[in-house]
Structure formats: structure tokens, C-alpha cells
Amino acid sequence: MKELLVGLIRNNPDPAQRRNLVREYLQARILESLQRCGAMVPLAFHGGTALRFLYNIARFSEDLDFALERPSAAYDLRAYLRAIRSTFRAEGYDIEVKVNDQKTVHSAYVRCYGLLHELGLSPHRSEAGRIDSDPLPTPHGWSRRATRLGRSP
């Protein structure tokens, strides 16, 4: 799938636009992974990235936001993140996933190391593209919760 990403950015001369394309590609792949593992049953995708993807607004967003639609035993953030990690690693990405699910609002991030350098978008091998997620409240302490997947500085 990296070949598809290379093809997407190849003909765009603007480095900022190429970085945005990389970010959106990774966000779309994360959403695809979440859909495949069943995460989109208890979760609702919303926020700036949802508006960008669904309505093609000009605003670029750094993260993915979700809300827990209803209390559900099916909600398992760690399982969703394992699915994302597995998908990306199978495609050759050097990926790190971190999660904080000890509070009412869960958060996580997915970091792809070396990708921007590999694509010629950064001189720094260690620069990582990051997608953040602030998930939802714990199902047993029901209240609407948000998940955010974002990018590291």
C-alpha cells in the first residue's frame, strides 16, 4: 500500500500539500482498519477530519475524533489499536501505538516512524507522522466520550 501513497504524492509539487496527502492517506487507512475490526459499530466518527472526508471542506485536521454512541460491551479501544498496528506493520510501516484508557476520556496515538523521510518530505529519519485519538468514556461509566487520533510535534 505504500506504493499507492507514493503515487498520490508524486505529482504534487507543493511539500505542504504532499504532507497533507500523507496525513489524510494514513487517516483513511486507520478508518478502514477500524471499520474492518468492527469499531465503527459502537463509535461515531466526527470532528474536523470527518467534515473534511465527508464534505470535502478546505480545513485539514490533525486528528480523528470519535464518540461512543451508546454503552457497549463491544467497545474495546485496545483491540482496535491492535488491529491498526497489525494492518500497518503488515504493510511495512514502522509503527508505534500508545493508549491512555485509565480515565473517562480515552486517548491514543499512532506514530509512523521514518515515513516522511522515506517519502522525501523530511530530512530527519526520526520524524514521525502521528495520528491522535481521544475516545469515549468507559462503557460502564456511561457518558458521551470522544476519541482523538493525532500527530506528534
PyMOL commands that set and color helices and strands:
alter all, ss='L'
color gray80, all
select helices_A, chain A and resi 2-10+15-36+48-55+77-90+115-118+139-141
alter helices_A, ss='H'
color red, helices_A
select strands_A, chain A and resi 43-46+63-68+94-100+107-113+128-134+146-149
alter strands_A, ss='S'
color yellow, strands_A
deselect
rebuild
show_as cartoon
